[in-house]
Amino acid sequence: MNDKYRPWVESIIDTIIALVINFPTNLSLLWLCQLYNMSILNTSITLSITFTIIAIVRKVVVRNYFTKRLNW
């Protein structure tokens, strides 16, 4: 594959994985925050921290996959 397309492929795959992970996570977290009657600020902080952690872990896994398994 042409070197200029590799970052695009990795980014697209990472974004698709993010959608699959984040949509149900978002619904679950919003449900939990509502169940515990959390304020908007606390809900926002909870979502931000959770999605930041998920994004970092996801990006490391995807980058390692493309680097080690596909020799990019």
N, C-alpha and C positions, 0 to 999 in steps of 0.2 A: 504494500500500500504506500502511496505517496506520503512523504513526511509531513506535508502541509495539511493533510486531512486527519492525521492521527489525533491531534488535540480536539478536533471537532467531534470525532467518533467517541472519544473518551468523555467529553463534556455532555454529549447527547445521552449516552448510556448512564452516566452519573445522574443526570436530571430525571431520567425515566425511573431509575431506582429510587431517587428522592421522592418522586410523586407517589410511588407504590408504598413507601414506608411512611411518609409524612401525612398523607390524607387520613388513614385510619388512626394514626397516633394523635392527630389534631382532634378528631371527633372524640376519641377516648378521653383525652386530657380536658377538653371543654366540658364533657359530661361530668367528669370527676370534680372539676372546679365548680360547676353549678351545684353538684350534689353537696359539696361542703360550703356552699354559699360564699365563695371567695369573692373579694372585690375585683374590679376590673384591673387595678394595678397589680394585685397578687396573681391574677390569672395571666396577665401579660408577662410578668417576671417568670412564672412557672413555664409558660410556653417558650419564652426566649431561651432560658437555660437548657431546657430539654432539647429543643431543636438545634441549638449550638453544639451540644454534645453529640447528638446523632449525626450532624453534618460533618464534624471532625472525624468521627469513627468511620463513617461511610466513605469519605474522601480518601482516607488512608487505605482502606480496604480496596477501593477501586483503583487507586494509583498503584498499589502493590500488585494487583492482578495484572494490570496493563504492563507494568515494568518487568515483573518476574515471569509471568506465564506467557506473555506474548512477545517478550524481548523488545519492548519499545524503548 
